[in-house]
Amino acid sequence: MIEERASVVSVESGFAWVETRRTSTCGSCAANKGCGTGVVAKVVGQRMSRVRAINAIGAKVGDEIVIGLHDQALVRGSLAVYAVPIVALLLMAMLGDLLGTELQLASNEGLTVMFGFAGLAIGFLWVRRFSHRIADDSRYQPVILRRSPVVAKPLTRLQPF
């Protein structure tokens, strides 16, 4: 299970809207200063993401919590969003090329490109349908696992005059 710290910003029946801070692993990488991704991460900064999570512990607004998402849900969701449109694009482009060859067209690149774009559109439509289908599936929803202990700031020692 993948876990992330968040804070509760609103509560609905059985759910809570939580905000997580997007973080980058660039700070711990040795190539941080020479990497384009590290530079972009510094420019963009840390942004907040608002997510609806199943409120299994009865968290309240303002609570610092830990949310979790099953690894399998993340892998399946990533494959659906990234792989399906690309695979559909490639398959339809190959079909367009094959059809252009069978029809003995002088130039079948246009047909290949049109079929490729149609495949990409079909892939995006499939992803949209898939996301609507899993929207209320608890296996794909983040869950509030526990309250996060509040980390106290260290006291500073006052120096005498």
Backbone bond lengths (Angstrom), bond angles and torsions (degrees), N, CA, C in turn:
res aa  C-N    CA-C-N  psi(-1)  N-CA   C-N-CA  omega(-1)  CA-C   N-CA-C  phi
1 M - - - 1.447 - - 1.531 108.70 -
2 I 1.316 115.32 135.24 1.452 122.15 178.01 1.520 108.09 -91.08
3 E 1.328 116.82 129.73 1.460 121.09 -177.31 1.523 110.68 -117.35
4 E 1.324 114.91 149.19 1.471 121.39 179.64 1.526 108.29 -147.83
5 R 1.315 116.53 141.71 1.470 121.01 176.31 1.515 108.86 -81.03
6 A 1.318 116.13 145.40 1.465 121.30 -178.67 1.518 108.89 -153.97
7 S 1.326 115.49 172.41 1.460 120.57 173.76 1.524 108.17 -128.24
8 V 1.331 115.24 142.74 1.460 121.95 -177.36 1.522 108.85 -79.97
9 V 1.351 116.88 128.05 1.456 120.69 179.69 1.525 112.32 -110.06
10 S 1.333 118.51 -24.11 1.463 121.23 173.58 1.518 108.80 -159.53
11 V 1.338 114.41 158.29 1.460 120.86 -176.35 1.517 109.39 -127.47
12 E 1.338 116.22 134.43 1.465 123.82 173.11 1.520 107.30 -119.62
13 S 1.314 117.25 179.72 1.461 119.98 -179.85 1.527 109.96 -68.34
14 G 1.314 116.15 109.66 1.458 122.16 177.42 1.522 114.58 82.88
15 F 1.319 118.04 -9.18 1.458 121.55 -178.42 1.522 110.04 -130.85
16 A 1.314 114.76 161.75 1.467 121.33 173.76 1.520 107.85 -139.18
17 W 1.323 115.31 141.48 1.458 120.52 173.09 1.510 106.76 -91.81
18 V 1.324 115.58 124.49 1.463 120.82 -176.61 1.517 109.48 -122.72
19 E 1.322 115.92 152.79 1.454 121.70 176.35 1.513 109.11 -113.11
20 T 1.317 114.47 129.76 1.460 121.00 175.53 1.516 107.83 -115.86
21 R 1.296 116.20 151.31 1.462 121.10 177.82 1.516 107.88 -94.64
22 R 1.342 115.75 122.11 1.464 120.22 177.30 1.507 108.34 -67.36
23 T 1.304 115.37 126.49 1.456 119.58 179.88 1.519 109.34 -119.83
24 S 1.298 115.12 158.72 1.448 122.19 178.41 1.511 108.14 -120.18
25 T 1.313 116.78 146.73 1.457 120.35 177.85 1.522 111.55 -86.46
26 C 1.333 116.17 5.87 1.462 120.33 -176.24 1.527 112.66 -62.63
27 G 1.307 118.56 -27.77 1.456 120.50 -177.72 1.512 113.02 -64.92
28 S 1.336 117.24 -25.48 1.456 119.92 -177.56 1.523 112.96 -98.39
29 C 1.322 117.55 0.88 1.463 121.56 -176.85 1.517 110.04 -87.49
30 A 1.329 116.94 141.60 1.463 121.69 -179.53 1.525 111.82 -70.01
31 A 1.332 118.16 -26.77 1.463 121.74 -177.84 1.527 111.68 -94.15
32 N 1.310 117.86 20.22 1.459 123.32 -173.80 1.525 112.91 -53.69
33 K 1.317 118.33 -46.60 1.462 121.26 -174.02 1.527 113.14 -71.70
34 G 1.322 118.00 -27.54 1.454 120.46 -177.19 1.514 114.12 -102.89
35 C 1.304 117.27 8.30 1.461 121.01 -174.67 1.525 110.43 -103.05
36 G 1.315 116.56 135.94 1.463 120.62 178.76 1.510 112.58 -65.42
37 T 1.326 117.56 -35.65 1.457 120.66 179.43 1.518 111.08 -65.30
38 G 1.336 116.80 -39.30 1.459 120.69 177.45 1.516 112.09 -63.51
39 V 1.319 116.78 -39.32 1.467 121.05 178.98 1.524 109.88 -66.18
40 V 1.324 117.45 -44.72 1.464 121.21 179.07 1.530 109.98 -62.37
41 A 1.330 117.63 -41.22 1.466 120.80 179.59 1.524 110.98 -61.83
42 K 1.338 117.60 -36.48 1.459 120.41 179.40 1.526 110.99 -70.69
43 V 1.326 116.62 -38.81 1.460 120.56 -179.04 1.523 110.89 -68.89
44 V 1.337 116.23 -46.56 1.461 120.85 -177.77 1.519 110.86 -70.13
45 G 1.319 116.18 -35.89 1.456 120.38 179.40 1.514 112.22 78.85
46 Q 1.308 114.71 -170.02 1.456 120.32 -179.87 1.513 109.01 -94.90
47 R 1.322 115.50 122.84 1.458 120.52 178.97 1.521 108.72 -111.19
48 M 1.313 113.95 159.71 1.457 120.18 -179.98 1.526 109.59 -94.48
49 S 1.318 115.60 143.79 1.457 121.73 174.48 1.519 107.86 -118.45
50 R 1.313 116.41 132.14 1.457 120.95 178.95 1.521 107.73 -102.03
51 V 1.341 116.16 128.18 1.459 123.28 -174.53 1.520 109.16 -133.88
52 R 1.326 116.27 142.33 1.461 121.14 173.57 1.523 108.40 -90.30
53 A 1.306 116.58 126.39 1.462 121.77 -177.68 1.523 109.94 -125.81
54 I 1.320 115.44 150.77 1.462 121.13 175.76 1.524 107.88 -70.33
55 N 1.318 115.99 124.50 1.464 121.57 -176.02 1.526 109.28 -92.32
56 A 1.324 116.34 78.80 1.462 121.70 -176.39 1.524 112.92 -77.83
57 I 1.333 118.48 -16.15 1.470 120.53 -175.49 1.520 112.91 -110.64
58 G 1.324 117.56 0.92 1.458 120.48 -179.19 1.513 113.33 72.29
59 A 1.305 117.23 40.89 1.460 121.34 -179.95 1.524 110.28 -67.06
60 K 1.324 114.75 151.53 1.464 121.24 -179.15 1.522 109.87 -114.57
61 V 1.335 115.41 164.75 1.458 121.08 179.65 1.529 109.56 -57.57
62 G 1.321 116.09 132.51 1.458 121.73 -179.99 1.517 114.14 95.90
63 D 1.330 118.05 -13.75 1.461 120.58 179.68 1.521 110.57 -67.88
64 E 1.318 116.05 139.29 1.460 122.09 170.45 1.519 105.97 -90.61
65 I 1.324 116.31 123.56 1.458 120.44 -172.47 1.527 110.29 -132.85
66 V 1.326 114.76 173.54 1.459 122.83 173.40 1.518 106.85 -119.07
67 I 1.359 116.48 124.27 1.460 120.47 176.58 1.515 108.38 -104.79
68 G 1.324 115.79 155.63 1.455 120.60 179.99 1.515 111.45 -135.85
69 L 1.314 115.47 150.43 1.459 123.04 177.15 1.518 107.12 -136.47
70 H 1.335 116.51 134.35 1.460 120.52 -179.77 1.521 110.59 -63.86
71 D 1.334 116.10 141.06 1.461 121.66 -179.96 1.525 111.38 -57.08
72 Q 1.326 116.18 -42.24 1.460 121.65 -177.31 1.537 111.05 -61.79
73 A 1.317 117.28 -37.47 1.465 120.74 178.51 1.522 110.41 -65.65
74 L 1.319 116.92 -39.99 1.460 120.54 179.06 1.526 110.98 -65.69
75 V 1.324 117.06 -42.87 1.468 120.61 -179.36 1.529 110.29 -65.89
76 R 1.312 117.10 -47.12 1.471 119.90 179.97 1.524 111.75 -63.62
77 G 1.309 116.73 -42.80 1.458 120.20 178.63 1.522 111.81 -63.61
78 S 1.321 117.08 -41.83 1.462 120.77 178.52 1.520 111.51 -64.29
79 L 1.319 116.54 -43.02 1.464 119.47 177.27 1.518 111.37 -62.12
80 A 1.318 116.60 -40.99 1.461 119.85 179.76 1.519 111.01 -63.78
81 V 1.306 117.32 -44.95 1.463 120.60 -174.97 1.526 111.98 -73.75
82 Y 1.319 117.74 -39.52 1.459 120.12 -173.73 1.530 113.42 -97.25
83 A 1.316 117.67 -46.86 1.466 120.08 -170.91 1.521 113.47 -79.13
84 V 1.310 118.21 -41.39 1.463 120.15 -174.14 1.533 112.16 -61.13
85 P 1.336 121.05 -48.81 1.473 118.85 178.20 1.534 113.51 -61.36
86 I 1.327 117.16 -38.58 1.467 119.65 -179.37 1.526 110.87 -68.74
87 V 1.320 116.64 -43.56 1.465 119.98 178.97 1.529 110.11 -63.95
88 A 1.331 117.41 -42.14 1.468 120.46 178.09 1.526 110.75 -63.02
89 L 1.327 117.57 -40.82 1.464 121.19 177.31 1.524 110.52 -59.97
90 L 1.332 117.06 -48.78 1.459 120.54 -177.37 1.525 112.01 -65.59
91 L 1.325 117.45 -43.85 1.461 120.39 -179.67 1.525 111.58 -63.34
92 M 1.324 116.35 -43.90 1.466 118.95 -179.82 1.528 110.92 -69.71
93 A 1.330 118.75 -34.89 1.464 120.87 176.59 1.525 110.44 -64.61
94 M 1.346 116.56 -41.11 1.470 119.24 176.65 1.519 111.27 -64.75
95 L 1.338 116.15 -38.15 1.462 119.84 176.93 1.526 110.73 -63.86
96 G 1.323 117.36 -42.43 1.463 121.32 177.23 1.512 111.96 -62.24
97 D 1.332 116.86 -41.52 1.462 120.66 177.83 1.528 110.83 -64.78
98 L 1.323 116.55 -43.68 1.463 121.10 178.34 1.529 111.03 -62.62
99 L 1.318 116.33 -42.84 1.463 120.42 178.96 1.530 110.69 -64.62
100 G 1.329 117.37 -41.41 1.459 121.09 177.20 1.512 112.04 -62.18
101 T 1.334 116.49 -38.60 1.461 120.67 177.68 1.524 110.72 -67.94
102 E 1.328 116.84 -42.91 1.477 120.73 179.94 1.521 111.62 -65.00
103 L 1.339 116.92 -35.95 1.464 120.26 179.29 1.527 111.68 -81.88
104 Q 1.333 116.80 -1.64 1.456 124.33 178.89 1.532 111.60 53.57
105 L 1.338 114.34 48.14 1.458 119.61 176.95 1.523 109.39 -74.77
106 A 1.323 116.49 147.41 1.464 120.83 179.73 1.524 110.57 -63.53
107 S 1.318 116.42 -39.98 1.463 121.95 178.66 1.523 107.70 -138.20
108 N 1.321 115.98 113.10 1.466 119.00 -177.24 1.527 112.86 -102.49
109 E 1.348 118.70 11.08 1.466 120.29 179.54 1.523 111.70 -64.30
110 G 1.327 116.39 -39.69 1.462 120.04 179.60 1.514 112.06 -61.54
111 L 1.323 115.68 -42.12 1.464 120.21 178.33 1.531 110.57 -66.35
112 T 1.326 116.27 -39.04 1.466 120.74 178.15 1.522 110.95 -62.93
113 V 1.335 116.52 -44.30 1.465 121.01 179.99 1.527 110.34 -65.65
114 M 1.323 117.80 -44.31 1.466 120.47 179.55 1.523 111.17 -61.83
115 F 1.327 117.41 -44.49 1.456 120.18 178.27 1.526 111.00 -65.58
116 G 1.338 117.08 -36.68 1.468 120.60 177.50 1.513 111.71 -62.02
117 F 1.341 116.46 -46.06 1.469 119.74 177.50 1.527 111.21 -64.14
118 A 1.316 117.07 -37.38 1.468 119.84 176.86 1.527 110.37 -63.82
119 G 1.326 116.71 -40.14 1.467 120.36 176.84 1.508 112.16 -63.83
120 L 1.341 116.34 -40.58 1.460 119.99 177.52 1.526 110.67 -62.57
121 A 1.333 116.39 -43.29 1.468 120.40 178.18 1.530 110.81 -62.98
122 I 1.322 116.93 -41.52 1.470 120.69 177.42 1.527 110.21 -62.36
123 G 1.337 116.81 -40.79 1.468 120.77 178.04 1.514 111.95 -62.78
124 F 1.346 116.62 -42.91 1.466 119.87 178.42 1.526 111.21 -65.88
125 L 1.320 117.39 -39.88 1.467 120.21 177.19 1.519 110.88 -63.13
126 W 1.330 117.15 -38.75 1.468 120.62 177.93 1.529 109.82 -64.04
127 V 1.337 117.11 -43.04 1.470 120.78 179.20 1.522 110.36 -62.04
128 R 1.319 116.73 -41.22 1.468 120.21 178.35 1.524 110.88 -61.90
129 R 1.309 116.89 -45.08 1.470 121.26 178.75 1.530 110.84 -64.20
130 F 1.331 116.15 -42.13 1.458 121.40 178.13 1.521 110.70 -61.38
131 S 1.334 117.37 -43.35 1.467 120.07 -178.71 1.525 111.35 -66.68
132 H 1.337 117.91 -36.13 1.464 120.08 175.94 1.524 110.98 -67.81
133 R 1.327 116.39 -35.45 1.462 120.63 -178.91 1.528 111.62 -68.88
134 I 1.328 117.51 -35.61 1.464 119.84 -177.52 1.523 113.51 -95.64
135 A 1.323 117.71 1.57 1.469 121.05 -175.36 1.528 112.78 -56.88
136 D 1.301 117.90 -35.47 1.464 120.89 -179.55 1.526 112.79 -109.15
137 D 1.321 117.47 11.16 1.459 121.82 178.36 1.530 108.41 -82.10
138 S 1.313 116.82 118.06 1.467 120.97 -174.96 1.526 112.54 -64.38
139 R 1.324 118.40 -20.56 1.471 120.18 178.52 1.523 111.93 -68.55
140 Y 1.321 117.31 -22.86 1.457 121.96 -178.20 1.526 112.90 -105.71
141 Q 1.321 117.94 8.26 1.463 122.00 -177.87 1.522 110.13 -104.30
142 P 1.325 116.61 139.50 1.461 118.02 172.72 1.524 109.89 -68.15
143 V 1.314 115.31 149.36 1.466 122.03 -177.16 1.521 108.48 -124.59
144 I 1.330 115.97 138.47 1.464 119.57 174.09 1.522 106.84 -75.99
145 L 1.326 115.81 117.97 1.456 120.98 -175.19 1.523 112.85 -89.19
146 R 1.327 116.08 -43.38 1.466 120.04 -176.28 1.518 109.67 -165.32
147 R 1.317 114.66 165.53 1.459 119.34 173.10 1.521 107.85 -79.10
148 S 1.303 115.07 142.29 1.452 120.36 -179.58 1.518 108.07 -89.36
149 P 1.322 117.30 134.48 1.467 117.98 176.80 1.520 109.37 -65.11
150 V 1.314 114.71 136.18 1.458 120.15 179.47 1.520 107.90 -75.30
151 V 1.304 116.00 125.50 1.455 120.71 179.70 1.517 108.24 -85.50
152 A 1.318 115.02 117.79 1.469 119.88 -179.09 1.521 109.77 -75.71
153 K 1.315 114.88 140.81 1.456 119.69 176.76 1.529 108.06 -74.93
154 P 1.329 116.46 138.92 1.467 118.11 -179.85 1.526 110.62 -66.00
155 L 1.315 114.62 142.03 1.460 120.13 178.13 1.515 109.47 -74.08
156 T 1.301 115.02 140.87 1.461 118.21 176.15 1.507 108.48 -93.76
157 R 1.265 115.17 141.79 1.461 120.36 -178.23 1.515 108.96 -85.86
158 L 1.298 115.59 128.92 1.459 120.42 179.04 1.531 108.76 -81.99
159 Q 1.289 114.96 134.50 1.451 120.67 178.63 1.533 109.18 -89.97
160 P 1.324 117.81 136.25 1.471 119.18 177.33 1.517 110.31 -68.20
161 F 1.331 115.99 153.13 1.472 121.47 179.40 1.459 111.21 -68.12
